[in-house]
Amino acid sequence: MADAFVYGEIGPDNLIRVPWLPDAERAAPVLSDTYHPGGAASNVAVLLAHWGISVRLSGNALGDDFAGEIMLGFLKLHPEIDLSTLMVAAGASTPFCRILIPPNGDRVVLFYHARQAPTVSLTPEMLQGCKLCILDDNGGAERVLAASAAKQLSIPVVCGDVYRLDHPLLPYADVIVNSAHLIRSKLPGIDVETHASSLHAAASATIITSYGAEPVRIIDQGGQSFSVAPPAGVVVVDATGAGDALKAGICLGLLSDRSLQDAVRLGVSAGALVVQQVGACTNPPALEELTKLANELEIQLNG
């Protein structure tokens, strides 16, 4: 039995560190070239499992190719993760990312085999006993079917990267975690705070929006808002998976029966710790370190 069912994107990250991003006039030498666990769903699953939460993971299938073998090997390093509903499909191409990372920790991402692998159809039976269903939106109708299955069992649903005001996941979402960067890239010129308010009205869900090094802003289900600033002095080494870490920390708090404010503090702390190393979940921060940092963050209530 698992406390959380994490459903979505599963595949490795090939992280390539460079002294600068190449362009048409200047090539970049490769400083390091390494493979790491990746994918929005698997990042969250690994972090939660490391913090003592029992997790079941599924979503896109892994192929029997090089990337699939690497990813399956990474996941098997975490026996706390239930892989009974993970599909390995012969002949399928495993989704994976090649990510160029310059010294400032920013990224350029190449996504291979996006939405080409078959997906597992999540059923209410697979969710039996779970207390939380965690989804990303890097897919299609199968995410909506997964959220619908959770709602049939009255299991709260946490979604990531759901920004459209007519998104079919909105009726099922209890918590939506977005980044201001994503919203601005998808909806150029929009005011992100106004958009968050509109999303709250459309979904009647808690809306959590990250702003990089600026405070994370929250509108709870009742419409009250507050913010949590990241800790000072964070040196970003690799921003890969920062949003996944934020979501994982929030889910850790919710599964531990903490208040929403305390859950967000855990999420902000997780994001701050993860970006200070290479890989989204290669070396997860210890629960004690995470909790200590979270307790030091202040809540700013907004009028």
C-alpha positions as CSV (number, residue, x, y, z in Angstrom):
1,M,0.0,0.0,0.0
2,A,1.3,3.5,-0.9
3,D,0.5,6.9,0.7
4,A,1.0,8.7,-2.6
5,F,0.5,7.8,-6.3
6,V,2.7,9.8,-8.6
7,Y,1.7,9.7,-12.2
8,G,3.3,11.4,-15.2
9,E,6.7,11.8,-16.9
10,I,9.4,9.2,-16.3
11,G,12.7,9.2,-18.1
12,P,16.4,10.0,-17.5
13,D,18.2,13.4,-17.8
14,N,21.5,13.6,-19.6
15,L,23.1,16.7,-17.9
16,I,25.9,18.3,-19.9
17,R,27.8,21.0,-18.1
18,V,29.4,23.7,-20.3
19,P,31.3,27.0,-19.6
20,W,28.9,28.9,-21.8
21,L,25.9,28.1,-24.0
22,P,27.0,27.6,-27.6
23,D,25.7,29.7,-30.5
24,A,26.2,30.0,-34.2
25,E,29.6,31.7,-33.7
26,R,31.1,29.8,-30.7
27,A,31.1,26.2,-29.8
28,A,31.2,25.1,-26.1
29,P,33.5,22.5,-24.7
30,V,31.9,19.9,-22.5
31,L,33.0,20.0,-18.9
32,S,31.0,16.9,-17.8
33,D,28.4,14.6,-19.3
34,T,26.4,12.5,-16.9
35,Y,23.0,10.7,-16.6
36,H,20.6,11.2,-13.8
37,P,17.1,10.2,-12.8
38,G,14.6,12.6,-14.4
39,G,11.1,13.2,-15.4
40,A,8.6,15.3,-13.4
41,A,6.8,12.3,-11.9
42,S,9.9,10.3,-11.1
43,N,11.7,13.3,-9.5
44,V,8.8,13.8,-7.1
45,A,8.6,10.1,-6.4
46,V,12.3,9.7,-5.6
47,L,12.3,12.8,-3.3
48,L,9.2,11.6,-1.4
49,A,10.5,8.1,-1.0
50,H,13.8,9.5,0.4
51,W,11.8,11.4,3.0
52,G,10.0,8.3,4.2
53,I,6.8,8.5,2.1
54,S,5.6,5.3,0.5
55,V,5.1,6.0,-3.2
56,R,3.6,4.2,-6.2
57,L,4.9,5.5,-9.6
58,S,3.4,5.2,-13.1
59,G,2.8,7.2,-16.2
60,N,4.6,6.8,-19.6
61,A,6.1,3.4,-20.3
62,L,9.9,2.9,-20.3
63,G,11.2,1.3,-23.5
64,D,13.7,-1.6,-23.6
65,D,16.3,0.9,-25.0
66,F,19.4,2.5,-23.4
67,A,17.4,5.3,-21.8
68,G,14.8,2.9,-20.4
69,E,17.4,0.6,-18.9
70,I,19.2,3.5,-17.2
71,M,16.0,4.9,-15.8
72,L,14.8,1.6,-14.5
73,G,18.2,1.1,-12.8
74,F,17.9,4.4,-11.1
75,L,14.4,3.6,-9.8
76,K,15.4,0.2,-8.5
77,L,17.9,2.0,-6.2
78,H,14.8,3.1,-4.3
79,P,13.0,0.0,-3.0
80,E,10.6,2.3,-1.2
81,I,9.0,3.1,-4.6
82,D,6.3,0.7,-5.7
83,L,6.9,0.0,-9.4
84,S,4.2,-2.6,-9.8
85,T,2.2,-0.3,-12.1
86,L,5.2,0.9,-14.1
87,M,5.1,-0.3,-17.7
88,V,8.1,-1.5,-19.7
89,A,7.2,-1.8,-23.4
90,A,9.3,-3.7,-25.9
91,G,10.2,-1.5,-28.8
92,A,9.1,1.8,-27.2
93,S,11.3,4.8,-27.2
94,T,11.9,6.1,-23.6
95,P,11.4,9.8,-23.2
96,F,14.5,11.6,-22.0
97,C,16.2,15.0,-21.9
98,R,19.6,16.3,-22.8
99,I,20.2,19.5,-20.8
100,L,22.9,22.0,-21.3
101,I,23.9,23.7,-18.0
102,P,26.1,26.8,-18.0
103,P,27.8,28.1,-14.7
104,N,24.8,30.1,-13.6
105,G,22.7,27.0,-13.3
106,D,20.3,27.9,-16.0
107,R,19.3,25.3,-18.6
108,V,18.6,24.6,-22.3
109,V,16.6,21.5,-22.6
110,L,16.2,19.1,-25.5
111,F,13.3,16.7,-25.0
112,Y,13.5,13.4,-26.9
113,H,10.5,11.1,-27.8
114,A,8.0,13.5,-26.2
115,R,4.6,11.8,-25.8
116,Q,5.6,8.9,-28.0
117,A,5.7,6.1,-25.4
118,P,2.5,4.3,-24.5
119,T,1.0,5.3,-21.1
120,V,-0.6,3.4,-18.3
121,S,-4.3,3.9,-17.8
122,L,-4.7,4.7,-14.1
123,T,-7.7,3.0,-12.5
124,P,-9.4,3.5,-9.1
125,E,-8.1,0.0,-8.2
126,M,-4.5,1.2,-8.6
127,L,-5.2,4.1,-6.3
128,Q,-6.7,2.1,-3.4
129,G,-5.2,3.1,-0.1
130,C,-3.4,6.2,-1.4
131,K,-3.9,9.5,0.4
132,L,-2.7,11.8,-2.5
133,C,-2.6,11.7,-6.3
134,I,0.2,13.8,-7.8
135,L,0.2,14.6,-11.5
136,D,2.2,16.6,-14.0
137,D,0.6,18.0,-17.2
138,N,3.3,16.7,-19.6
139,G,0.8,14.5,-21.4
140,G,-2.7,14.3,-22.6
141,A,-6.1,12.8,-21.8
142,E,-4.5,10.1,-19.6
143,R,-3.8,12.8,-17.0
144,V,-7.4,13.7,-16.9
145,L,-8.5,10.0,-16.6
146,A,-6.0,9.6,-13.7
147,A,-7.4,12.7,-11.9
148,S,-10.9,11.4,-12.4
149,A,-10.0,8.0,-11.0
150,A,-8.6,9.8,-7.9
151,K,-11.7,11.8,-7.5
152,Q,-13.9,8.7,-7.6
153,L,-12.1,7.7,-4.4
154,S,-12.1,11.2,-2.9
155,I,-8.3,11.3,-3.1
156,P,-7.0,14.9,-3.3
157,V,-5.2,15.7,-6.5
158,V,-2.0,17.9,-6.8
159,C,-1.2,19.1,-10.3
160,G,1.8,20.8,-11.8
161,D,2.0,23.0,-14.8
162,V,-1.7,23.5,-15.3
163,Y,-2.1,27.1,-16.5
164,R,-5.0,27.2,-19.0
165,L,-8.2,28.6,-17.6
166,D,-10.2,26.0,-19.6
167,H,-7.9,23.1,-18.8
168,P,-9.8,19.8,-18.4
169,L,-7.8,19.0,-15.1
170,L,-9.3,22.0,-13.3
171,P,-12.5,20.3,-12.0
172,Y,-10.3,17.6,-10.4
173,A,-7.4,19.7,-8.9
174,D,-7.2,20.5,-5.2
175,V,-3.7,22.1,-5.5
176,I,-2.1,23.5,-8.6
177,V,1.7,24.3,-8.6
178,N,2.9,26.6,-11.4
179,S,6.0,28.7,-12.2
180,A,5.8,32.3,-13.3
181,H,8.3,31.5,-16.0
182,L,6.1,28.8,-17.5
183,I,3.0,31.1,-17.5
184,R,4.9,34.0,-19.1
185,S,6.3,31.7,-21.8
186,K,2.9,30.3,-22.6
187,L,0.9,33.6,-22.2
188,P,3.3,36.4,-23.2
189,G,2.4,39.8,-21.6
190,I,0.1,38.4,-19.0
191,D,0.2,39.6,-15.4
192,V,1.0,36.4,-13.5
193,E,-0.7,37.4,-10.2
194,T,-3.9,38.3,-12.0
195,H,-3.7,35.0,-13.9
196,A,-3.3,33.1,-10.6
197,S,-6.5,34.8,-9.3
198,S,-8.3,33.8,-12.5
199,L,-7.1,30.2,-12.2
200,H,-8.2,30.1,-8.6
201,A,-11.7,31.3,-9.6
202,A,-11.9,28.7,-12.4
203,A,-10.7,25.7,-10.3
204,S,-11.6,26.5,-6.7
205,A,-8.2,25.1,-5.9
206,T,-5.2,26.2,-4.0
207,I,-2.9,28.0,-6.5
208,I,0.9,28.0,-5.8
209,T,3.2,30.0,-8.1
210,S,7.0,30.1,-7.9
211,Y,9.0,33.1,-9.1
212,G,12.5,31.8,-9.1
213,A,14.5,33.6,-6.4
214,E,11.5,35.7,-5.5
215,P,8.9,34.6,-2.9
216,V,6.5,31.8,-3.8
217,R,2.9,33.1,-3.8
218,I,-0.1,31.2,-2.6
219,I,-3.9,31.6,-2.9
220,D,-5.6,29.0,-0.7
221,Q,-8.9,27.4,-1.5
222,G,-10.7,30.0,0.6
223,G,-9.1,32.9,-1.3
224,Q,-6.6,33.9,1.3
225,S,-3.1,34.7,0.1
226,F,0.4,34.5,1.5
227,S,3.9,34.2,0.4
228,V,7.1,32.4,1.4
229,A,10.6,33.7,0.4
230,P,13.4,31.3,-0.4
231,P,16.4,31.4,1.9
232,A,19.0,34.0,1.2
233,G,22.4,33.1,-0.3
234,V,21.3,30.2,-2.5
235,V,23.9,29.6,-5.2
236,V,22.2,27.9,-8.1
237,V,24.3,25.1,-9.6
238,D,21.6,23.3,-11.6
239,A,18.0,24.5,-11.8
240,T,16.8,21.2,-13.2
241,G,13.8,19.9,-11.2
242,A,13.4,22.9,-9.0
243,G,9.7,22.9,-9.6
244,D,9.4,19.2,-9.0
245,A,11.2,19.6,-5.6
246,L,8.8,22.4,-4.7
247,K,5.9,20.2,-5.4
248,A,7.4,17.2,-3.6
249,G,8.0,19.3,-0.5
250,I,4.5,20.6,-0.5
251,C,3.1,17.0,-0.9
252,L,5.4,15.8,2.0
253,G,3.8,18.5,4.2
254,L,0.2,17.6,3.1
255,L,0.9,13.9,3.7
256,S,2.3,14.7,7.1
257,D,-0.9,16.5,8.1
258,R,0.9,19.9,8.3
259,S,-0.8,23.2,7.6
260,L,-0.7,24.5,4.0
261,Q,1.7,27.2,5.2
262,D,4.1,24.7,6.7
263,A,3.8,22.5,3.6
264,V,4.8,25.4,1.3
265,R,7.7,26.1,3.6
266,L,8.9,22.5,3.1
267,G,8.4,22.9,-0.7
268,V,10.4,26.2,-0.9
269,S,13.2,24.6,1.2
270,A,13.3,21.6,-1.0
271,G,13.6,23.7,-4.1
272,A,16.4,25.8,-2.6
273,L,18.4,22.7,-1.6
274,V,18.0,20.8,-4.8
275,V,19.2,23.6,-7.1
276,Q,22.5,23.7,-5.2
277,Q,23.6,20.4,-6.7
278,V,23.7,18.7,-10.1
279,G,20.6,16.6,-10.8
280,A,17.0,17.0,-9.8
281,C,17.0,14.0,-7.3
282,T,20.4,12.4,-7.6
283,N,21.3,13.3,-4.0
284,P,18.1,14.3,-2.2
285,P,18.5,16.5,0.8
286,A,18.0,14.7,4.1
287,L,14.7,15.1,5.9
288,E,16.3,16.7,8.9
289,E,18.1,19.3,6.7
290,L,14.9,20.0,4.9
291,T,12.8,20.4,8.0
292,K,15.4,22.6,9.7
293,L,15.6,25.0,6.8
294,A,11.8,25.1,6.4
295,N,11.4,26.1,10.1
296,E,13.6,29.1,9.4
297,L,11.4,30.5,6.6
298,E,8.9,33.2,7.4
299,I,5.3,33.4,6.2
300,Q,4.2,36.8,4.8
301,L,0.4,37.2,4.9
302,N,-0.9,39.3,2.1
303,G,-3.8,41.7,2.4
